[in-house]
Each structure stands twice: as C-alpha cells, then as structure tokens.
C-alpha cells in the first residue's frame, strides 16, 4: 500500500510548528525577566543613590536639627585698669565676653595666672555651651579661634647690649646669661620685636661713655629670645662707624631678621616692615623724631646707613598708602628722652608722663590714620592711653641695658599684640625688670599691678 504522505507531512509540519512555538515561549520569558531584573536594579541604584548621597533623603531625615558648641568667654576690664589677674572665684564680678567679640579697647584678664590668649587653656576662660539651629545665621558669630589663627607679636623697648653688660659678659662667658629668665616668654610669639640701638663691632671696647658698641658674642641674646624684627630708629647704631653698622644690618638680614626704622642707606631706612600672616596685614613704620640727625651722623644719609629721620611728607604718605591697602598701621617713634633723673637709686615719676610736645605729636599720627603709636625711645616706661579709640604707648623703657642707677631705667613694658583676621583684638602689657647682674625677668603679678597702677594714675 502506498504511504499516505499527505497525512505524514501534515503530522510532521504540525509537530514542527508546535516545537517552534514551544521554544519561543521560554526565550520571551527569559527576555522579559532579564529586562525586569535590569530595570529593578537600575531603579534600586537610583533610589539608593538618592537615599545616601550628601544632603540626600537619609541625611535629611537623620541629620541633627541643632548644634551645640563650646565658646570661651573671657573676663575683661577697662583699657586703663592695672589689674592683671583674678581668681576663679572673682570671675563673675567682671564682664564676660566671647573671644570672637574682643576689642582692643578692652583688657583681658588672666584667671589664676592663666592667660587664655597665650595657651588657649580652658582654665583661663569661662566655657559656655551654646545651642543653635543648624541654619541659624548667628552660628557664624562664633568662629573657632585657636592659636593657629591668632597672630601674636611681642614688641619691646630699648635693647643696648653694651658697656657694663660687656664687662659682665667677660665674667660669665655666655651672653644668654642676660636673657635666660625671659627668653621663653619673649620667643613665644609668631614675631618678636626689639629696638636694638647698638651695632656689633669686632674691636668693641666699652667703658662708661656714650659712644656705644656691642661685643659680637652679644648676638646670642638676640637669637635666644627668638628675634624676628629689629627696629633701627635708635641714635647709637653709627657710634662705632658706618662700616660696623652696615655689617650689623647685613648680619640681621643673613639671619632672616626683618629691619625697619633705619637701614643700609637713606632710601632703605624709610621702608616699613610689612607682615602678612594668618589673615592679618600689618605695615610697621619706624621714625626718629628728635634724637638723631644727618648732620650729627646718626641718621641715614644718601648711601650711608643710619636711622630714618622723620620726614612729615614721607611718613604721612606711607600711613595713607598702607591704610588704602587695608593694613593695620603701627608707627614706632624715637622721641626726645626724659632726663628728669634724680640722685642715684631714687624713683623719677616725672618721666612716667609724656614730655613736652610728645602727646600732641603721637596723637597727630593717629589723626593721620595710624592704628597704634609706640614710643621706643624712653629709658623708663611711660604711661599709655586710648586716643580716638586707638592705643598710644608713650614709652616702653629698657628691656636690656646697664642702667641700674635708678629703679625706673631697670624696667620696661612688653606689648603682646593679638590679631584675628586683620583685627587687633587685644594688647597685653607685661612689665619687666632687670637686676644688678643685668638679667631681665617678667614682674610677678603683685609687682606688675603696683607698677601699672603708678603709670596709669
């Protein structure tokens, strides 16, 4: 019998179509499933990203709505109050000011001999916890102020490492003998300033005379106290000849010490020192008003070194230029000295006050735009004041010298300036004294308060 091919073919075709249809189904399902998984994964990634990204949903849900900060409040008194230190028990008797609100017309007090601005030790402050909403603009009023963003400058009076000090050096053999009691205090600053009035000379030989020089070994004192800035407004730097003055100034520069108020020549002597550090810009001008002249050989003249002799036009122009830049301007002055000296061993309070013409001249520089005026000529400290809201220190006295004939000339004032973000927030006044061995030290609290009371009366 002949096979029924038509039936066979029909059966075969039906089986083929059935298999084709069956194989299509799984592939489609796999495709759809893969797509769904991929879609779900992508969506999950997007969702997770938006949950956990910075400022995302999770952070907005979990982020605190407030923040608590610890703020140091410092006890302050008036600018002319001689008080230096109080006890913890007396703190509440004084106004407490947050560190960010300090101004230079206030005076910060130490607490139990801890001065907060020197070491940021919390025992020198009253710590208060303040809570703010995270978006409260008042939070910006309390920036974190630390030693890292406070610019600290120690400014001192007369340094004259000469005469009887040289005789003592020959006995002790080490110049740091004179600074050993005060070196740590002076070098604890970003910048330490001295007004050195005497040049170094290899052939230096001194007796009790007015032609002054320093033994080169005395340079160790300058290094020991961490000197960064040397003022040259004094009237004795050319005493041992212009060559020794030139060599001395060059030595300062070789040791990366800045100089101003005098220089290698007349033009250099006029140039202020500029400081740009920790967000603060300072222009520091030095002039010799009345203890030197070109004619007598003390002032810088042409190519010869010496002090910057006062030139009204130049001084006012430099103040104006610095203020236009937004700098804080300090002017140091060698003014005429007080010579109201009594018999040896007696006090001379007459020299505490400004001498004739001094107050008017110092104030005129504030009127011209200076932010602070300091007298660095005085051989004993003089009083200080606020004038038009700006500080004037009429005389800083002797930091290092051999004048032990009167108690007044053994003393000095060290000014420690604290700047934050271009603003002077405080100047601490620290009295010092040296003894018959010419070793300088910081006065203790009782001595300091008694002496400042006298100066400020």
Secondary structure, 3 states (H helix, E strand, C coil): CCCCHHHHHHHHHHHHHHHHHHHHHHHHHHHHHHHHHHHHHHHHHHHHHHHHCCCCHHHHHHCCCEEEEEEEEEEEEECCCCCCEECHHHHHHCEEEEHHHCCCCEEECEECCECHHHHCCHHHCEEEEEEEECCCHHHHHCCCCCCCCEEEEEEEEEECCCCHHHHHHHHHCCHHHCCCCCHHHHHCCCEEEEEECCCECCCCCCCCCCCCCECHHHHHHHHHCCCCEEECCCCCCCCCCHHHHHHHHHHHHHCCCEEECEECCHHHHHCCEEEEECCEEEEEEEEECCCCCCCCCCECECCECEECECCHHHHHHHHHHHHHCCCEEEEEEECCCCCCCCCCCCCCHHHHCCCCCHHHHHHHHHHCCCCEEEECCCCCECCEEEECCEEEECCEEEEECCCCCCHHHHEEEEEEEEEECCEEEEEEEEEEEECCCCCEEECCHHHHHHHHHHHHC
